[in-house]
Amino acid sequence: MLLCAFVSLWFNASSQQNSDNQYTKPLKDVLVEVQKKFGITIRYVDSIVLGKTVTYADWKYRNTAEETLENILKPLALKAKKDGDKKYKLSVYEYYRWEVAEGWAELDRIASQYKNVEEWEARKNILKPCLLEALQLNHLPATPPSKSIITAQRKFDGYTVENIAIEILNGVWINGSLYKPSNYKGKIPVILNPDGHWEKQRYRPDCQYRCAAFAKMGAMAFSYDLFAWGESQLQFKLEDHRRSLSQTIQVLGSIRILDYLLSLKDADTNRVAITGGSGAGSHTVLMTAIDNRIKVSAPVVAISSYFYGGCPCESGMPIHNCAGRTDNVEIAAMAAPRPQLLVSDGGDWTDKTPEHDFPYLQKMYSWYGKKNDVQNVHLPNEKHDFGINKRTAVYNFMAKYLNLNLKAIQDDKGNIDESKITIEKEEAMYVFGDKGEKLPANAVKGFDNLEKLFYDVIAK
């Protein structure tokens, strides 16, 4: 009995909380206490809290649950999101998402570095090469000598479609569908359409509507996969899309697509545009900043001073570290004075675009005497998508600045009418066959092999 009592006293002394062990408690136990104290519920998966501890936990309590949770979770790179009345959901820290006031203050800090167009142009001359260097594309790899692979043309009401695969590195292909008007003369505008992170990507009806509408209006529109999406998954896994190098490969892919399209005899190199939504909206802004061949841009539900893109394909490479740090709104300003449309809504991180970010862009464009050439269509009652109202805004903008025939997709009352556009099955848009059986024999497979190939090429 004496021995048991001694062991018990020794154990309690050694496990007692004190400054020697920084009053450490398991995070899971602390969360139980927080829920009891504030009468709230915190939802989480066990893997997030497994093995994590909180030091000086009792010193981190404040008057509200929000303040307390921030004090406890921030050192652990975790955060609690409001998930209903007195309900919270635990998640990992999101480096790409800022509080609105913090994002606005950061944009103000960035903007304070230039007071006129001369100072701004000097900053642009620093930003652009830095962006390319961050992407490791300041020296582009050699273009593979292969010809693009093109499927048979399909004919529809006022437009045609053919699928194309372009080799961007030896054995690495980017696939898409090229929409053209059924009948046209001379040179026509070119519109790049990278597709965002929504399910089915370029196979989705809204992508097909958009590109077919552009073709009916008189442009050639190329809709294409982001890295490790769509047919790219014949070579790489979906999870590879969340590797930092995906941002670089996507930019290289768009550059190669532009190279190909602008080499066509019917391409008007003076009328080149790009539009994409969500993650492809971030890509739209970045491509416009680094490639002066793009004359018109329309990022949709994407750009915000308090959101840097939730995917490594948007912020995986250190582009935002350039020139003492930048953000997506300043990168968007690099398009000036080229026409630019931002489409925003009330259901995502673009909810406050008209209040702070857009006025900044207007100021930047006004320095060139082009204030009206940057526009914002804000849809406060809509959510994060590329729906008909967002497409309508883009149609009107592209028609104006690319001199397209908007009437070709309007009904008798002047409303946008997409009813004559055919929505194809996914398989019809493949280049390499229903099961990938036509994938070239030299195709690189696996991210590790891609990474080795890319850095070997860069080293040369």
C-alpha positions, 0 to 999 in steps of 0.5 A: 500500500505504501508503494502504491501511494508513493507511485501515485504521488510521484505520478501526479507530481510528474504529470502535474501542469506547471511552467516546467511543462508549459502547462501543456494539455492535449488539444482534444481535451482543450476543445472539450473544455472550450465547448463546455465553457462557451456552450458551443459545438466544434466539429472536426476529424480526429486526424486534425487534432491527433498528437497536437498539444496546447501550451499555457491553454488556460491563459488563452481564454478570452471573453468570446469563443472566437477570440479564445479559439483563435488564441488556441488554434493559431499557433497550431496552424488551425482555425475554426470557421463558423458553421451555424448558430454556436457551431464551428468547424475545425480546419487547417490554416488557410494561408490564401484567405485573409480577413477582408480588412487585412486584404484591403490594408495589404492592397493599400500598402502595395498601392502606396509604392506608386503615385503616377503612371511612370512609377507604376510602369517601373514597378511593372518592369520589376514584377513581370520578370519576377513572376516569370522567374518565380514560375521558373519560366524566365527561359522557356523550354524548347518547343517540341518539334511534333505536330499537334494531334487534331480529331475530325471536325464536327459541324453544328448550328453556326459553328464547328468543333475539333479536338486538339492535343498540343505537346508542351514538353517532350511527352507532355500533352495539353488537350482541348477543343477548338470552336470556330464559326461555320462560315467566315472570311479573313482573320478572326479573334482568338479567345483562350478558355481555361476551365476552373475547378468545377466538376467535369471541367471543359466537358461541362455544359457551361463551358460548351455554351460559352465556347460555342457562343463565341464561335457563333459570334465570329471568334475561334475559342479554345477550351482546355484542361488544367494540369491533371484534369480531364485527359491530362489524367491519362498521364498524371493523377488528380492529386498531382494538380495540387503540386506547386509545379502544376502552376508552372505547367499550366502557364507553359501550356497556355503559352504553347496554346497561344503559340499554336493558335496565333500561328494559324493563318486565320488568327487575328493576332491583334484580337486575342482574349482570355477568360476563365472562372474560379481557379482559371480566373486566377490563371487568366489574370496571371497569363494576361500579366506575363503575355502581352499577346493577350489584348482583352481579359475577363476573370470571372468569380476569382480576383480578390485582395483577401483571397490568393487562390485556394489551390497550388495551381494558383499560388503554389509557386512564389509569385506573390513574393515578388517585388516585396509581395504582391497580390492578385488585384495588383497582378490584375492591374498589370493588364492596364490599359488593355480592356479587362472585365471582372465578374463578381458575386455575393456568394464567394470571396469576390463579394466586396469587389465593388467596394475596394478592389475595383476602385483601385483598378479604376484608378490604375486604368485612369492613369492611362486615360482608360478608366472605362476600359476596366469594368465590373459586373457584380451579381450580389444574389449569385454564387460561385459559378459560371452561370448564364448571367456571368456568361452574358456579361462576358459575351457583351464585353468580348463583343465590344472589344473584339468586334464580335457579332452579339446578335448571332446569339440573341433572340428577337428581344435581344436576350442571350439565346443558347438554345441552338448550341449542342451539348456534346457527350464527354467522350466526343471531346476526347483526343486520345480515344474513349479509354486513352488508347490513342495516347502517344507512345512517348507520353510521360506518365507520373508526376516524378517523371514530369518533375525530372523532365522539367528540371532537366530541360530547365537546366539546359 
